[in-house]
Structure formats: C-alpha cells, structure tokens
Amino acid sequence: MTMHVDVMDLVAQMKTAQEAFVLATVVRTVSVTAAKAGAKAIIRPNGSIVAGWIGGGCARGAVLRAAQQALKDGQSRLVSIQPQDLLADLGVRPGEARNGVQFARNMCPSQGTMDVFVEPMLPKPALVILGASPVALALSSQGRALGFHVTLAAPATDLAVPPEMDDHVDGFDVDWERQGERFVVIATQGKGDEAALKAALGGEHHYVGFVGSRRKMAALKAELEAEHGPSDRLAKVKGPAGLDLGAITPEEIALSILAEIIALRRQGQRKAEATTA
C-alpha cells in the first residue's frame, strides 16, 4: 500500500513538472507471478524504473519495450506476457498485436501470465508566444483553453494586465532546452520583430509562425540572411502564420494560427496511429 501511494504521489509531481513518463499497471495475473494485480511502476524515457515494481526480468523487458513505443506514439497499450504454449493456443507470436493487445513470451520457469497496462504520461504541448500584441494575448488565452502549456515571452512593461498563461519570460530570452512538442509564434507586430525572430531561431521547434504580412516576413528574412547567411531554421518560419480563414480581429487571427498548429500536430499523430494499426 505504501508503494502504491509513493508511486501516485510521484506521478502527480512529475505531471506538475511537465515530465514525460509511463505508468505501468499490472491488471491481471494467472498462476504464479512475482507481481500481483494493482502493482504499479513509473518508467522514464531512458527505460529506468524510478518508483514501484511490476515483477522481475520475466516481464520487465516486454514492459520496457512497450513503454518506449508508448512514449514515441502517445498511445496506451495492454501487454500480455504468457508462456509459449498459451501463445500457441491463441495462435499468436511473441511481439504480435491483436485486438489492442500486445503479446510477449514469459520465459521464466514460473510460466505465469501477467497483463500490464502501459499508459504514456506526456507533457502538454508547449505554445511559446513572443510578444505582447493583441494577437499574442488572444493566443495565450485560446491556447490554454485548448490544452497547451503557454509561455508568453515579452517585456513585463508591455503587459498592462497579466494575460492567461502558465509561464512568463521577461523579454525574449527563452530557454529552449525543454523537451517535447513545441510550437512558437512571433506576435510582436512591429515591436521587437527582429529580436523576437532571432530568439526563436535559437531552438528546434515543431512550428514557428510569424504574425505579419508576407512582405514584412520577406524583408526580415532578407535582413537576417544578409547578416548571418541562409539558415534552414529561418527558411521554415511560416509567415504569415495561420490558415487562410479571412481572419480580421486578433481573436480570429489567433484562432487561425491555432487551427494551423492543431492540423500539423494531429497529422503527425494520425500518421503514427496508421503505422501502428
């Protein structure tokens, strides 16, 4: 019982800290197994078990492999670890998946069966907004409502009223070391455009959008290329940001940008699902 409480306490802490991990839970056992139903473990992306216990080496390899896959595609899965004769009776091979169940062979003398539910706990996708324009504030509010972890990077003096956000950076000096999905929008709209664009180019992101006209984006790119030379990161900046919805108001422009980000994000997830189906 103490182990269970410790695991769940750590789950809450890691979720608050926006860490990626897997929660593995034994949901069924048959015959002799080291772990029993209800046993839990937390698995980090590097494969280490940081809390809890789900049995010995007979099950650990299969669960760790499933955990790595779950963190990669974001999908939960049920792993059924069974002796070879039972797998043969079911007509499945080790490593095969059927009806949402991923099968693995138990090679230990106990020859028991254990089903483990492997659930990825991924941090919220990060939306980093550079600027304090009306579009930036609308993006911050709408982004949080859509489940993004929102960081607003802008001088504190530009924020008359603190907007809805998770984190604030005073200026454009954002720490890009955080892992996971990250979408960046430069919404300075004439106030620090070049500085914000340079800051955004300091990290690798899934998306970088610039709120402004096509002409302004072209002029900024030309200036930066003349100063620093061609850059793959600069070439990938989308300007103007957003889908062409005919948006006019700051709220509508923010909506068009988030629609573009969501379409990009879900497209990648649909491809992952199609690959594992």
Sequence and secondary structure as in RCSB ss.txt:
>XXXX:A:sequence
MTMHVDVMDLVAQMKTAQEAFVLATVVRTVSVTAAKAGAKAIIRPNGSIVAGWIGGGCARGAVLRAAQQALKDGQ
SRLVSIQPQDLLADLGVRPGEARNGVQFARNMCPSQGTMDVFVEPMLPKPALVILGASPVALALSSQGRALGFHV
TLAAPATDLAVPPEMDDHVDGFDVDWERQGERFVVIATQGKGDEAALKAALGGEHHYVGFVGSRRKMAALKAELE
AEHGPSDRLAKVKGPAGLDLGAITPEEIALSILAEIIALRRQGQRKAEATTA
>XXXX:A:secstr
 HHHHHHHHHHHHHHHTT  EEEEEEEEEESS SS TT EEEE TTS EEEE   SHHHHHHHHHHHHHHHHH  
 EEEEEE HHHHHHHT  TT EETTEEEEE  STT  EEEEEEEEE    EEEEE  SHHHHHHHHHHHHTT EE
EEES GGG SS  S SEEESSS   TT  S EEEEE  TTSSHHHHHHHHTTS  SEEEE S HHHHHHHHHHHH
HHH   HHHHT BSS S  S   SHHHHHHHHHHHHHHHHHHHHHHHHHHH 
